[in-house]
Amino acid sequence: MEEEMDIRILEEREAAIRQLEDDITNVNDIFKDLACMVHEQGEVIDTIEGNIDVGAARVEAGTQELAKASRYQTSARKKIFFICLLLLVARGMFRGAADVSPSEKVTK
């Protein structure tokens, strides 16, 4: 009877140890899965960080291009203004020359 009790206790302990082993194996699998997920997310974060760096560089280049375009636009406006002014002056000179009659040209 005592031997049967000892055998039953040993069987219960063995079953508990096997259950503990299964639980430890499950925890190990969970940690492996978690490690894979962390590694994959690290790669995603690296990709996002790289995209942010590229985006920042492109924004900086775009800002420089906008400043350059603004300077060109200002320069073009000045040129157009001076060309229009020159045309107005030339038009005034030709009108003034055309308004003078031939008799006035001789006396002058």
LINFENTA-V874099 format. One record per residue. N is the residue number from 1. RES is the residue in one letter. PHI is phi in whole degrees, 0 to 359 (none if undefined). NEAR is the number of other C-alpha atoms within 10 Angstrom. D_LAST is the distance of its C-alpha to the last C-alpha in whole Angstrom. Layout:
# LINFENTA-V874099
N:RES:PHI:NEAR:D_LAST ; N:RES:PHI:NEAR:D_LAST
This chain:
# LINFENTA-V874099
1:M:none:6:152 ; 2:E:294:7:150 ; 3:E:293:8:149 ; 4:E:296:9:148 ; 5:M:295:10:146 ; 6:D:296:11:145 ; 7:I:295:12:143 ; 8:R:297:12:142 ; 9:I:297:12:140 ; 10:L:296:12:139 ; 11:E:295:12:138 ; 12:E:295:12:136 ; 13:R:296:12:134 ; 14:E:297:12:133 ; 15:A:296:12:132 ; 16:A:295:12:130 ; 17:I:294:12:129 ; 18:R:296:12:128 ; 19:Q:297:12:126 ; 20:L:297:12:124 ; 21:E:298:12:123 ; 22:D:298:12:122 ; 23:D:297:12:120 ; 24:I:295:12:118 ; 25:T:297:12:117 ; 26:N:296:12:115 ; 27:V:297:12:114 ; 28:N:299:12:113 ; 29:D:298:12:111 ; 30:I:298:12:109 ; 31:F:294:12:108 ; 32:K:296:12:107 ; 33:D:298:12:105 ; 34:L:297:12:103 ; 35:A:297:12:103 ; 36:C:296:12:101 ; 37:M:296:12:99 ; 38:V:297:12:98 ; 39:H:297:12:97 ; 40:E:296:12:95 ; 41:Q:292:12:93 ; 42:G:298:12:92 ; 43:E:295:12:90 ; 44:V:296:12:89 ; 45:I:296:12:87 ; 46:D:298:12:86 ; 47:T:295:12:84 ; 48:I:298:12:83 ; 49:E:298:12:82 ; 50:G:297:12:80 ; 51:N:295:12:78 ; 52:I:295:12:77 ; 53:D:297:12:76 ; 54:V:296:12:74 ; 55:G:298:12:73 ; 56:A:296:12:71 ; 57:A:296:12:70 ; 58:R:291:12:68 ; 59:V:296:12:67 ; 60:E:298:12:66 ; 61:A:296:12:64 ; 62:G:296:12:62 ; 63:T:298:12:61 ; 64:Q:295:12:59 ; 65:E:294:12:58 ; 66:L:295:12:57 ; 67:A:296:12:55 ; 68:K:296:12:53 ; 69:A:296:12:52 ; 70:S:296:12:51 ; 71:R:296:12:49 ; 72:Y:298:12:47 ; 73:Q:294:12:46 ; 74:T:298:12:45 ; 75:S:297:12:43 ; 76:A:295:12:42 ; 77:R:298:12:41 ; 78:K:298:12:38 ; 79:K:297:12:37 ; 80:I:297:12:36 ; 81:F:299:12:35 ; 82:F:292:12:32 ; 83:I:295:12:32 ; 84:C:297:12:31 ; 85:L:298:12:29 ; 86:L:298:12:27 ; 87:L:295:12:27 ; 88:L:295:12:25 ; 89:V:296:12:22 ; 90:A:296:12:22 ; 91:R:298:12:22 ; 92:G:297:12:20 ; 93:M:293:12:17 ; 94:F:291:11:17 ; 95:R:293:11:18 ; 96:G:297:10:14 ; 97:A:289:11:13 ; 98:A:283:10:15 ; 99:D:285:10:14 ; 100:V:284:10:10 ; 101:S:282:9:11 ; 102:P:299:9:10 ; 103:S:289:8:9 ; 104:E:290:9:6 ; 105:K:294:9:5 ; 106:V:290:7:5 ; 107:T:286:6:4 ; 108:K:278:5:0
